[in-house]
Amino acid sequence: VQLQASGGGLVQVGGSQRLSCAASGRAFRRYTLAWFRQAPGKERDFVAAINWNGDNIYYTSSALGRFTISSDNAENAVYLQMNSLKPEDTAIYYCAVGTRVTSTRYDRTASYDYWGQGTQVTVSS
């Protein structure tokens, strides 16, 4: 499975950015797609996740109300719409897919099997 993230860049405080992640390779019957981010010198943190049929969507508290995760099964893609961006949102954003993600561990990096290469988002003030 290969994941290709794109859409990062430089954006001003309060602006918006839309990240995309295209998946190719092996097809899964049930899966969870997620976005994580990693700021310099920090651990990779959970941002948002959506399961294969869209019934379960999760956000970290800092993303709730500002970010929206969505997926397109026909395109094998997951998106992250980010609004009202803040300097603390600056990070490398990674997409991931997991086939054994549970409702209690969706925010753990270890729950995901495949990762994209990351795309840099920089929010300038």
GURO-990170 format. One record per residue: residue number from 1; residue in three letters; z negated, y, x negated of N, C-alpha, C in turn. Coordinates in pm, whole numbers, plus 50000, padded with zeros to 5 digits. Atoms other than C-alpha are relative to their C-alpha. Layout:
// GURO-990170
(NUM; "ALA"; (Z; Y; X); (Z; Y; X); (Z; Y; X))
...
//
This chain:
// GURO-990170
(1; "VAL"; (50000; 49881; 49915); (50000; 50000; 50000); (50000; 50124; 49911))
(2; "GLN"; (49996; 49874; 50074); (50089; 50343; 49870); (49978; 50116; 50095))
(3; "LEU"; (50030; 49881; 49921); (49954; 50670; 50001); (50042; 50122; 49921))
(4; "GLN"; (49950; 49879; 50065); (50118; 51001; 49921); (49948; 50121; 50075))
(5; "ALA"; (50056; 49880; 49937); (49918; 51314; 49997); (50078; 50123; 49958))
(6; "SER"; (49929; 49876; 50029); (50079; 51656; 50017); (49944; 50111; 50089))
(7; "GLY"; (50038; 49887; 49917); (50028; 52002; 50159); (49894; 50091; 49941))
(8; "GLY"; (50101; 49915; 50062); (49769; 52143; 49923); (50062; 50127; 49943))
(9; "GLY"; (49952; 49876; 50059); (49792; 52483; 49763); (49890; 50104; 49999))
(10; "LEU"; (50093; 49887; 50005); (49631; 52823; 49733); (50002; 50073; 50134))
(11; "VAL"; (50010; 49933; 49871); (49505; 52987; 50051); (49882; 50097; 49995))
(12; "GLN"; (50107; 49901; 49998); (49289; 53288; 50123); (49889; 49958; 50096))
(13; "VAL"; (50114; 50025; 49911); (48948; 53276; 50284); (50038; 50033; 50144))
(14; "GLY"; (49968; 49982; 49860); (48984; 53237; 50657); (50136; 49948; 50040))
(15; "GLY"; (49866; 50050; 49973); (49331; 53093; 50627); (50000; 49853; 50042))
(16; "SER"; (49983; 50139; 49954); (49468; 52755; 50731); (50091; 49923; 49904))
(17; "GLN"; (49918; 50089; 50082); (49622; 52460; 50555); (50011; 49867; 50073))
(18; "ARG"; (49981; 50130; 49938); (49768; 52134; 50681); (50038; 49899; 49894))
(19; "LEU"; (49974; 50107; 50094); (49751; 51825; 50467); (50066; 49883; 50071))
(20; "SER"; (49934; 50118; 49947); (49972; 51524; 50519); (49982; 49885; 49902))
(21; "CYS"; (50009; 50120; 50083); (49946; 51170; 50392); (50089; 49893; 50061))
(22; "ALA"; (49906; 50101; 49953); (50227; 50920; 50423); (49966; 49866; 49936))
(23; "ALA"; (50032; 50135; 50048); (50157; 50549; 50394); (50124; 49913; 50000))
(24; "SER"; (49888; 50093; 50007); (50404; 50284; 50289); (49951; 49868; 49942))
(25; "GLY"; (50037; 50131; 50052); (50396; 49917; 50205); (49948; 49911; 50110))
(26; "ARG"; (50056; 50098; 49907); (50182; 49662; 50382); (49956; 50065; 50130))
(27; "ALA"; (50043; 49952; 49869); (50120; 49707; 50753); (49871; 49930; 50040))
(28; "PHE"; (50127; 50055; 49954); (49775; 49658; 50899); (49994; 50005; 50151))
(29; "ARG"; (50014; 50004; 49855); (49688; 49561; 51249); (49895; 50101; 50047))
(30; "ARG"; (50107; 49906; 49968); (49364; 49759; 51261); (49952; 50063; 49870))
(31; "TYR"; (50032; 49929; 50122); (49264; 50024; 51012); (49936; 50134; 50035))
(32; "THR"; (50054; 49865; 49988); (49090; 50351; 50959); (50059; 50087; 49891))
(33; "LEU"; (49946; 49903; 50094); (49247; 50652; 50793); (49898; 50111; 49980))
(34; "ALA"; (50103; 49900; 50028); (49031; 50909; 50624); (50045; 50100; 49895))
(35; "TRP"; (49986; 49899; 50105); (49020; 51221; 50415); (49864; 50018; 49933))
(36; "PHE"; (50116; 49967; 50082); (48772; 51275; 50135); (50039; 50117; 49912))
(37; "ARG"; (49971; 49893; 50094); (48742; 51561; 49891); (49902; 49996; 49884))
(38; "GLN"; (50083; 49999; 50120); (48610; 51610; 49543); (50015; 50133; 49929))
(39; "ALA"; (50003; 49873; 50072); (48513; 51942; 49392); (49967; 49972; 49854))
(40; "PRO"; (50027; 50021; 50142); (48487; 51984; 49014); (49852; 49972; 49973))
(41; "GLY"; (50136; 50034; 50036); (48177; 51814; 48879); (49918; 49937; 50110))
(42; "LYS"; (50073; 50057; 49887); (48085; 51664; 49215); (50058; 49865; 50039))
(43; "GLU"; (49954; 50129; 49951); (48115; 51332; 49387); (50106; 50018; 50108))
(44; "ARG"; (49900; 49998; 49893); (48390; 51245; 49628); (49928; 49988; 50133))
(45; "ASP"; (50071; 49992; 49873); (48269; 51338; 49975); (50092; 49977; 50119))
(46; "PHE"; (49928; 50025; 49875); (48376; 51231; 50320); (50030; 50131; 50072))
(47; "VAL"; (49963; 49883; 49920); (48562; 51486; 50533); (50025; 49961; 50145))
(48; "ALA"; (49966; 50040; 49865); (48709; 51310; 50836); (50065; 49862; 49999))
(49; "ALA"; (49938; 50131; 49987); (48828; 50973; 50962); (50045; 49978; 50144))
(50; "ILE"; (49948; 50035; 49868); (49028; 50834; 51252); (50039; 49853; 49997))
(51; "ASN"; (49966; 50142; 50002); (49068; 50472; 51353); (50142; 49981; 50053))
(52; "TRP"; (49860; 50031; 49979); (49395; 50297; 51426); (50055; 50044; 50136))
(53; "ASN"; (49951; 49960; 49868); (49416; 50382; 51797); (49948; 50138; 50042))
(54; "GLY"; (50048; 49866; 49970); (49247; 50722; 51780); (49876; 50006; 50085))
(55; "ASP"; (50119; 50002; 49914); (48946; 50610; 51979); (49876; 50052; 49929))
(56; "ASN"; (50117; 49958; 50077); (48702; 50689; 51701); (50042; 50101; 49895))
(57; "ILE"; (49974; 49893; 50095); (48712; 51014; 51510); (49866; 50052; 49950))
(58; "TYR"; (50124; 49956; 50062); (48446; 51128; 51268); (50028; 50121; 49909))
(59; "TYR"; (49991; 49885; 50090); (48386; 51453; 51081); (49867; 50019; 49928))
(60; "THR"; (50122; 49955; 50063); (48140; 51569; 50826); (49957; 50130; 50068))
(61; "SER"; (50050; 49885; 49924); (47922; 51847; 50961); (50069; 50130; 49961))
(62; "SER"; (49938; 49875; 50044); (48089; 52117; 50751); (50144; 50013; 50049))
(63; "ALA"; (49862; 49997; 49951); (48431; 52023; 50888); (50008; 50011; 50151))
(64; "LEU"; (50000; 50001; 49854); (48334; 51996; 51252); (50027; 50139; 50054))
(65; "GLY"; (49964; 49871; 49940); (48495; 52271; 51454); (50103; 50078; 49923))
(66; "ARG"; (49901; 49930; 50081); (48721; 52382; 51171); (50118; 49911; 49963))
(67; "PHE"; (49895; 50094; 50041); (48917; 52071; 51071); (50033; 49905; 50115))
(68; "THR"; (49957; 50097; 49901); (49118; 51834; 51286); (50081; 49891; 49931))
(69; "ILE"; (49926; 50113; 50055); (49230; 51488; 51178); (50085; 49940; 50111))
(70; "SER"; (49912; 50064; 49903); (49523; 51323; 51351); (50087; 49900; 49925))
(71; "SER"; (49913; 50099; 50063); (49759; 51036; 51289); (50122; 49977; 50085))
(72; "ASP"; (49875; 50034; 49934); (50108; 50930; 51377); (50036; 49859; 49956))
(73; "ASN"; (49978; 50139; 50038); (50140; 50554; 51382); (50148; 49971; 49976))
(74; "ALA"; (49856; 50022; 50017); (50517; 50568; 51415); (50047; 50047; 49863))
(75; "GLU"; (49963; 49947; 50130); (50537; 50773; 51097); (49912; 49946; 49889))
(76; "ASN"; (50097; 50050; 50099); (50252; 50589; 50923); (49940; 50114; 49921))
(77; "ALA"; (50050; 49880; 50066); (50094; 50922; 50852); (49868; 50045; 50060))
(78; "VAL"; (50124; 49938; 49954); (49762; 51099; 50877); (50001; 50144; 49954))
(79; "TYR"; (49997; 49857; 50028); (49710; 51473; 50884); (49859; 50058; 50006))
(80; "LEU"; (50126; 49927; 49992); (49426; 51714; 50829); (50033; 50147; 50014))
(81; "GLN"; (49981; 49858; 49975); (49456; 52056; 50986); (49869; 50070; 49969))
(82; "MET"; (50121; 49930; 50042); (49209; 52290; 50820); (50013; 50148; 50033))
(83; "ASN"; (50003; 49860; 49960); (49127; 52627; 50971); (49873; 50068; 49949))
(84; "SER"; (50118; 49922; 50041); (48884; 52903; 50882); (49946; 49953; 49865))
(85; "LEU"; (50036; 50056; 50130); (48884; 52789; 50522); (49903; 50091; 49925))
(86; "LYS"; (50102; 49931; 50078); (48596; 52884; 50295); (50015; 49963; 49852))
(87; "PRO"; (49991; 50035; 50143); (48567; 52894; 49914); (49941; 49862; 49970))
(88; "GLU"; (50061; 50131; 50024); (48345; 52585; 49931); (50085; 49883; 50045))
(89; "ASP"; (49905; 50105; 49965); (48637; 52392; 50076); (50094; 49968; 49884))
(90; "THR"; (49916; 50024; 50118); (48807; 52413; 49738); (49968; 49864; 49939))
(91; "ALA"; (50019; 50135; 50051); (48858; 52059; 49613); (50135; 49930; 49993))
(92; "ILE"; (49886; 50091; 49990); (49105; 51782; 49556); (49975; 49914; 50123))
(93; "TYR"; (50012; 50077; 49876); (49165; 51614; 49890); (50076; 49869; 49986))
(94; "TYR"; (49944; 50133; 50010); (49228; 51242; 49901); (50009; 49935; 50138))
(95; "CYS"; (49992; 50081; 49881); (49356; 51029; 50183); (49973; 49854; 49963))
(96; "ALA"; (50036; 50139; 50025); (49246; 50669; 50217); (50018; 49917; 50126))
(97; "VAL"; (49989; 50092; 49888); (49291; 50365; 50437); (49909; 49880; 49974))
(98; "GLY"; (50087; 50115; 50010); (49044; 50088; 50506); (50020; 49909; 50120))
(99; "THR"; (49981; 50097; 49892); (49068; 49770; 50710); (49868; 49942; 50050))
(100; "ARG"; (50130; 50056; 49962); (48697; 49689; 50730); (49897; 50109; 50017))
(101; "VAL"; (50090; 49885; 49984); (48549; 50029; 50807); (49918; 49984; 50127))
(102; "THR"; (50088; 50013; 49883); (48251; 50018; 51041); (49954; 50138; 50046))
(103; "SER"; (50044; 49873; 49940); (48103; 50284; 51264); (49881; 50060; 49925))
(104; "THR"; (50115; 49949; 50074); (47806; 50316; 51030); (50032; 50029; 49854))
(105; "ARG"; (49966; 49981; 50140); (47991; 50326; 50699); (50134; 50069; 49981))
(106; "TYR"; (49869; 49935; 50008); (48301; 50532; 50771); (50003; 50111; 49896))
(107; "ASP"; (50008; 49889; 50094); (48179; 50800; 50532); (49980; 49954; 49855))
(108; "ARG"; (50022; 50053; 50135); (48147; 50570; 50229); (50133; 49974; 49932))
(109; "THR"; (49876; 50026; 50073); (48418; 50560; 49963); (50024; 49849; 49986))
(110; "ALA"; (49986; 50144; 50020); (48349; 50189; 49918); (50058; 49930; 50123))
(111; "SER"; (49945; 50061; 49878); (48466; 50126; 50276); (50152; 50000; 50003))
(112; "TYR"; (49855; 49981; 49997); (48824; 50216; 50190); (50067; 49924; 49886))
(113; "ASP"; (49933; 50090; 50094); (49071; 49989; 50015); (50108; 50069; 49917))
(114; "TYR"; (49887; 49936; 50067); (49357; 50219; 49924); (49985; 50152; 50005))
(115; "TRP"; (50016; 49855; 50014); (49369; 50578; 49805); (50130; 50065; 49956))
(116; "GLY"; (49891; 49920; 50048); (49628; 50846; 49761); (49961; 50071; 49871))
(117; "GLN"; (50022; 49938; 50130); (49661; 51052; 49445); (49925; 50132; 50009))
(118; "GLY"; (50072; 49875; 49983); (49502; 51365; 49587); (50092; 50121; 49999))
(119; "THR"; (49927; 49873; 49999); (49624; 51715; 49659); (49897; 50113; 49993))
(120; "GLN"; (50097; 49894; 50027); (49452; 52031; 49538); (50007; 50108; 50107))
(121; "VAL"; (50012; 49886; 49909); (49332; 52288; 49789); (49907; 50101; 49935))
(122; "THR"; (50080; 49894; 50059); (49208; 52616; 49648); (49990; 50116; 50098))
(123; "VAL"; (50024; 49891; 49907); (49052; 52877; 49874); (49949; 50119; 49919))
(124; "SER"; (50037; 49885; 50081); (49041; 53218; 49712); (49940; 50110; 50086))
(125; "SER"; (50062; 49888; 49930); (48825; 53510; 49807); (50052; 50133; 49943))
//
